[in-house]
Amino acid sequence: MQVIHERCAGLDVHKKTVVVCANIPVGKEVETFGTMTRELLRMVDWLLARGVTHVAMESTGIFWRPVFNLLEGHGITLLVVNARHVKAVPGRKTDVKDAEWLADLLRHGLLKPSFVPERWQRELRDLVRYRKLLVEERARMVTRIQKVLEGANIKLSSVASNVIGKSGRAILEQLVAGNEDADAMAELAMSNLRNKRDQLREALVGSMDEHQRFMLQSHLRLVEQMEAEIEEINAKVEERMRPFDPQIALLDQIPGIARRSAEQILAEIGVDMSRFPTAAHLASWARVCPGNDQSGGKRRSASTGAGNPWLRSALVEVALASVRAGRSKPNFFSARYQRLAIRRGSKRAAMAVAHSILMAIYAMLSDGAYFVDLGPTHYDARRRDLIAKRSVRRLEELGYKVTIEEGAA
């Protein structure tokens, strides 16, 4: 086979060791290094001394990250590859052979690198993903608060839609303090909840003991801590995203996308779409398109497969938000969802809408174009004649005589 890279190396990365195989014109050289910083720096010097220009490693867990960070910026092209794509022949497995196999594949240009964003984007990803985890954990903590209240026969969640809103939190603090006066606590209701004070008086009559007060106080304290952390992360993310305010403003035009979801999407895909040749490549990388599994002329599973779970979940949330927005202001995405959900189910319809939204995002970030909603009647307008013929045929089957006349536009 043709040699593509004359000086390259394969790295078999583990928690405590890194086995390096350098393919250079004089032959192969194999060396083992530790994963402490001094050892990794010695590995960098070892590779540079041999003129290595390309390095490949498997994306195993998080152990590749410190190696990648220290090799970055030394003029070496780094390839992080999917371990499933470079699996060697079974029965010939050692750390040295794995490194040699990677080096041989890299030397002949047979490796497909994974998308590894720049350092600033990796750091932004960490912040945005951590924020999402905290928001999810806060939601779980609210569920635990409701569980404690149900155990004390306090039916606050049956009356108030948000048990830790301003009204709910004021009532919970009184419960923690040992207040059992339901009438007095019902008077703490604010805004629209004041109209439900009679229901609150009934819901707040319960039997809360000392243990439940302690649990409730602990849960509330954790919720407050997580809210403070979320606010701090929000400020940090907003500071880092300030250079990309024009892109956020573009994405905000899409129904269902707000600033937080735009930040999450941009943190995952970035703003430079040149790294994805087409919108289809981006959809395939995000795994929001059907899989391709065909053999013997038969199409088998069309599962989307495993991709970027953070991006995919954000896109599905945006898709469902656009469907909800379509109830008051119909849009193309809500019409597409309704059209597909009847035949394919709600989950597949949501994934199809997420795919359409990602296609729009790619076009907008590539060209700087504004979002133009095709409208809820887009599909009907394209298939107008077919819909008319189908409707006439169905009515004639029911025994009606139908005549179609073109109406005013």
PEZIFEN-V847219 format. One record per residue. N is the residue number from 1. RES is the residue in three letters. PHI is phi in whole degrees, 0 to 359 (NA if undefined). Layout:
((N | RES | PHI) (N | RES | PHI))
This chain:
((1 | MET | NA) (2 | GLN | 288) (3 | VAL | 276) (4 | ILE | 265) (5 | HIS | 239) (6 | GLU | 286) (7 | ARG | 238) (8 | CYS | 217) (9 | ALA | 212) (10 | GLY | 247) (11 | LEU | 243) (12 | ASP | 259) (13 | VAL | 264) (14 | HIS | 231) (15 | LYS | 293) (16 | LYS | 248) (17 | THR | 223) (18 | VAL | 229) (19 | VAL | 265) (20 | VAL | 245) (21 | CYS | 241) (22 | ALA | 260) (23 | ASN | 263) (24 | ILE | 233) (25 | PRO | 306) (26 | VAL | 278) (27 | GLY | 137) (28 | LYS | 258) (29 | GLU | 232) (30 | VAL | 240) (31 | GLU | 214) (32 | THR | 246) (33 | PHE | 236) (34 | GLY | 280) (35 | THR | 253) (36 | MET | 290) (37 | THR | 301) (38 | ARG | 298) (39 | GLU | 293) (40 | LEU | 293) (41 | LEU | 295) (42 | ARG | 294) (43 | MET | 295) (44 | VAL | 299) (45 | ASP | 298) (46 | TRP | 297) (47 | LEU | 291) (48 | LEU | 294) (49 | ALA | 295) (50 | ARG | 261) (51 | GLY | 67) (52 | VAL | 293) (53 | THR | 252) (54 | HIS | 226) (55 | VAL | 228) (56 | ALA | 237) (57 | MET | 212) (58 | GLU | 278) (59 | SER | 272) (60 | THR | 265) (61 | GLY | 57) (62 | ILE | 247) (63 | PHE | 289) (64 | TRP | 283) (65 | ARG | 296) (66 | PRO | 297) (67 | VAL | 295) (68 | PHE | 297) (69 | ASN | 297) (70 | LEU | 281) (71 | LEU | 280) (72 | GLU | 294) (73 | GLY | 89) (74 | HIS | 251) (75 | GLY | 78) (76 | ILE | 259) (77 | THR | 282) (78 | LEU | 255) (79 | LEU | 239) (80 | VAL | 257) (81 | VAL | 243) (82 | ASN | 289) (83 | ALA | 298) (84 | ARG | 292) (85 | HIS | 276) (86 | VAL | 237) (87 | LYS | 293) (88 | ALA | 278) (89 | VAL | 296) (90 | PRO | 300) (91 | GLY | 93) (92 | ARG | 233) (93 | LYS | 238) (94 | THR | 219) (95 | ASP | 297) (96 | VAL | 293) (97 | LYS | 295) (98 | ASP | 297) (99 | ALA | 295) (100 | GLU | 295) (101 | TRP | 297) (102 | LEU | 299) (103 | ALA | 296) (104 | ASP | 293) (105 | LEU | 298) (106 | LEU | 294) (107 | ARG | 299) (108 | HIS | 260) (109 | GLY | 68) (110 | LEU | 256) (111 | LEU | 254) (112 | LYS | 253) (113 | PRO | 287) (114 | SER | 281) (115 | PHE | 280) (116 | VAL | 243) (117 | PRO | 290) (118 | GLU | 292) (119 | ARG | 300) (120 | TRP | 298) (121 | GLN | 286) (122 | ARG | 296) (123 | GLU | 293) (124 | LEU | 295) (125 | ARG | 302) (126 | ASP | 301) (127 | LEU | 295) (128 | VAL | 293) (129 | ARG | 293) (130 | TYR | 296) (131 | ARG | 299) (132 | LYS | 297) (133 | LEU | 297) (134 | LEU | 294) (135 | VAL | 297) (136 | GLU | 293) (137 | GLU | 293) (138 | ARG | 298) (139 | ALA | 297) (140 | ARG | 294) (141 | MET | 294) (142 | VAL | 297) (143 | THR | 297) (144 | ARG | 293) (145 | ILE | 298) (146 | GLN | 297) (147 | LYS | 294) (148 | VAL | 297) (149 | LEU | 297) (150 | GLU | 296) (151 | GLY | 296) (152 | ALA | 265) (153 | ASN | 62) (154 | ILE | 263) (155 | LYS | 262) (156 | LEU | 298) (157 | SER | 291) (158 | SER | 281) (159 | VAL | 250) (160 | ALA | 264) (161 | SER | 288) (162 | ASN | 232) (163 | VAL | 286) (164 | ILE | 244) (165 | GLY | 287) (166 | LYS | 299) (167 | SER | 293) (168 | GLY | 299) (169 | ARG | 292) (170 | ALA | 298) (171 | ILE | 291) (172 | LEU | 297) (173 | GLU | 296) (174 | GLN | 292) (175 | LEU | 296) (176 | VAL | 297) (177 | ALA | 287) (178 | GLY | 96) (179 | ASN | 288) (180 | GLU | 243) (181 | ASP | 276) (182 | ALA | 296) (183 | ASP | 295) (184 | ALA | 294) (185 | MET | 290) (186 | ALA | 295) (187 | GLU | 288) (188 | LEU | 282) (189 | ALA | 298) (190 | MET | 238) (191 | SER | 52) (192 | ASN | 292) (193 | LEU | 290) (194 | ARG | 295) (195 | ASN | 289) (196 | LYS | 247) (197 | ARG | 297) (198 | ASP | 296) (199 | GLN | 293) (200 | LEU | 297) (201 | ARG | 301) (202 | GLU | 286) (203 | ALA | 289) (204 | LEU | 269) (205 | VAL | 274) (206 | GLY | 208) (207 | SER | 223) (208 | MET | 266) (209 | ASP | 259) (210 | GLU | 295) (211 | HIS | 298) (212 | GLN | 291) (213 | ARG | 295) (214 | PHE | 297) (215 | MET | 297) (216 | LEU | 296) (217 | GLN | 295) (218 | SER | 297) (219 | HIS | 295) (220 | LEU | 296) (221 | ARG | 296) (222 | LEU | 293) (223 | VAL | 298) (224 | GLU | 296) (225 | GLN | 296) (226 | MET | 293) (227 | GLU | 296) (228 | ALA | 295) (229 | GLU | 295) (230 | ILE | 296) (231 | GLU | 297) (232 | GLU | 294) (233 | ILE | 292) (234 | ASN | 303) (235 | ALA | 295) (236 | LYS | 293) (237 | VAL | 295) (238 | GLU | 298) (239 | GLU | 294) (240 | ARG | 286) (241 | MET | 270) (242 | ARG | 303) (243 | PRO | 297) (244 | PHE | 251) (245 | ASP | 301) (246 | PRO | 300) (247 | GLN | 292) (248 | ILE | 295) (249 | ALA | 296) (250 | LEU | 296) (251 | LEU | 293) (252 | ASP | 294) (253 | GLN | 286) (254 | ILE | 284) (255 | PRO | 302) (256 | GLY | 98) (257 | ILE | 260) (258 | ALA | 245) (259 | ARG | 298) (260 | ARG | 298) (261 | SER | 291) (262 | ALA | 296) (263 | GLU | 297) (264 | GLN | 293) (265 | ILE | 293) (266 | LEU | 293) (267 | ALA | 295) (268 | GLU | 274) (269 | ILE | 255) (270 | GLY | 77) (271 | VAL | 247) (272 | ASP | 264) (273 | MET | 274) (274 | SER | 293) (275 | ARG | 288) (276 | PHE | 250) (277 | PRO | 305) (278 | THR | 220) (279 | ALA | 296) (280 | ALA | 294) (281 | HIS | 296) (282 | LEU | 296) (283 | ALA | 296) (284 | SER | 292) (285 | TRP | 294) (286 | ALA | 282) (287 | ARG | 58) (288 | VAL | 242) (289 | CYS | 225) (290 | PRO | 298) (291 | GLY | 286) (292 | ASN | 233) (293 | ASP | 223) (294 | GLN | 230) (295 | SER | 208) (296 | GLY | 64) (297 | GLY | 78) (298 | LYS | 246) (299 | ARG | 270) (300 | ARG | 260) (301 | SER | 303) (302 | ALA | 247) (303 | SER | 298) (304 | THR | 291) (305 | GLY | 82) (306 | ALA | 272) (307 | GLY | 222) (308 | ASN | 269) (309 | PRO | 294) (310 | TRP | 291) (311 | LEU | 291) (312 | ARG | 295) (313 | SER | 295) (314 | ALA | 295) (315 | LEU | 293) (316 | VAL | 292) (317 | GLU | 298) (318 | VAL | 296) (319 | ALA | 299) (320 | LEU | 292) (321 | ALA | 294) (322 | SER | 292) (323 | VAL | 292) (324 | ARG | 295) (325 | ALA | 295) (326 | GLY | 290) (327 | ARG | 291) (328 | SER | 264) (329 | LYS | 225) (330 | PRO | 306) (331 | ASN | 220) (332 | PHE | 298) (333 | PHE | 292) (334 | SER | 293) (335 | ALA | 294) (336 | ARG | 295) (337 | TYR | 298) (338 | GLN | 299) (339 | ARG | 292) (340 | LEU | 272) (341 | ALA | 297) (342 | ILE | 296) (343 | ARG | 267) (344 | ARG | 250) (345 | GLY | 97) (346 | SER | 291) (347 | LYS | 291) (348 | ARG | 293) (349 | ALA | 295) (350 | ALA | 296) (351 | MET | 293) (352 | ALA | 295) (353 | VAL | 293) (354 | ALA | 299) (355 | HIS | 298) (356 | SER | 296) (357 | ILE | 295) (358 | LEU | 294) (359 | MET | 298) (360 | ALA | 294) (361 | ILE | 297) (362 | TYR | 299) (363 | ALA | 295) (364 | MET | 291) (365 | LEU | 286) (366 | SER | 286) (367 | ASP | 253) (368 | GLY | 69) (369 | ALA | 280) (370 | TYR | 277) (371 | PHE | 283) (372 | VAL | 237) (373 | ASP | 285) (374 | LEU | 290) (375 | GLY | 93) (376 | PRO | 290) (377 | THR | 260) (378 | HIS | 299) (379 | TYR | 291) (380 | ASP | 296) (381 | ALA | 293) (382 | ARG | 288) (383 | ARG | 243) (384 | ARG | 299) (385 | ASP | 294) (386 | LEU | 296) (387 | ILE | 296) (388 | ALA | 297) (389 | LYS | 297) (390 | ARG | 294) (391 | SER | 293) (392 | VAL | 297) (393 | ARG | 299) (394 | ARG | 293) (395 | LEU | 293) (396 | GLU | 293) (397 | GLU | 294) (398 | LEU | 274) (399 | GLY | 98) (400 | TYR | 269) (401 | LYS | 256) (402 | VAL | 245) (403 | THR | 235) (404 | ILE | 257) (405 | GLU | 231) (406 | GLU | 296) (407 | GLY | 265) (408 | ALA | 291) (409 | ALA | 294))
